[in-house]
Amino acid sequence: MPISSAIQKGSSVHVYDERGRTIFIKSVGSKPSDGLKGYTSTTVTIQQSLSIHTYDEKGRTKFIKSA
């Protein structure tokens, strides 16, 4: 199911489908630069400390890169 939106709420990112149902929730770090960096219909990108994590529409890790 495609990603419709991703919203950061405090120290977590909530990802929703087009019906508004939660697909998955991921924690973010506590540094000022940590958090949601962007999303598409198939991926969500989140910075966690010194790495950037990209997740697919099921919440599985696709990539991890150094920030």
C-alpha positions as CSV (number, residue, x, y, z in Angstrom):
1,M,0.0,0.0,0.0
2,P,1.5,3.4,-1.0
3,I,2.6,6.0,1.6
4,S,0.3,8.9,1.7
5,S,1.9,11.0,4.4
6,A,4.6,10.9,7.1
7,I,4.4,13.2,10.1
8,Q,6.9,13.7,12.9
9,K,5.3,13.8,16.3
10,G,7.9,14.5,19.0
11,S,10.6,11.8,18.8
12,S,8.8,9.5,16.4
13,V,7.7,9.5,12.7
14,H,4.2,8.2,11.9
15,V,3.6,6.9,8.4
16,Y,0.1,6.6,6.9
17,D,-1.6,5.1,3.9
18,E,-4.1,6.8,1.7
19,R,-6.9,5.8,4.1
20,G,-5.2,7.5,7.0
21,R,-4.2,4.2,8.7
22,T,-0.9,3.9,10.4
23,I,1.5,1.8,8.3
24,F,4.5,2.1,10.7
25,I,6.1,4.3,13.4
26,K,9.9,4.9,13.7
27,S,11.8,6.5,16.5
28,V,14.2,9.4,15.7
29,G,17.2,10.6,17.7
30,S,17.4,13.5,20.0
31,K,19.8,15.7,18.2
32,P,18.4,18.9,16.5
33,S,19.2,17.6,13.1
34,D,17.4,14.2,13.7
35,G,14.0,13.5,12.3
36,L,11.9,13.2,9.2
37,K,13.8,14.3,6.1
38,G,11.2,13.5,3.5
39,Y,9.0,10.8,1.9
40,T,7.6,9.6,-1.4
41,S,4.8,7.1,-2.1
42,T,7.3,4.3,-1.6
43,T,9.9,5.5,0.9
44,V,10.4,7.5,4.1
45,T,13.8,9.0,5.0
46,I,14.7,9.7,8.6
47,Q,18.0,11.0,10.1
48,Q,19.0,9.2,13.3
49,S,22.2,10.6,14.8
50,L,25.0,10.4,12.2
51,S,23.1,8.2,9.8
52,I,20.2,8.6,7.3
53,H,17.8,5.7,7.1
54,T,15.5,5.0,4.2
55,Y,12.5,2.7,4.8
56,D,10.1,1.1,2.3
57,E,6.3,1.2,2.5
58,K,6.3,-1.7,5.0
59,G,8.8,-0.1,7.3
60,R,11.7,-2.3,6.2
61,T,15.2,-0.7,5.9
62,K,16.2,-0.1,2.3
63,F,19.4,2.0,2.8
64,I,21.5,3.4,5.6
65,K,24.0,6.1,4.7
66,S,26.3,8.3,6.8
67,A,25.0,11.8,7.3
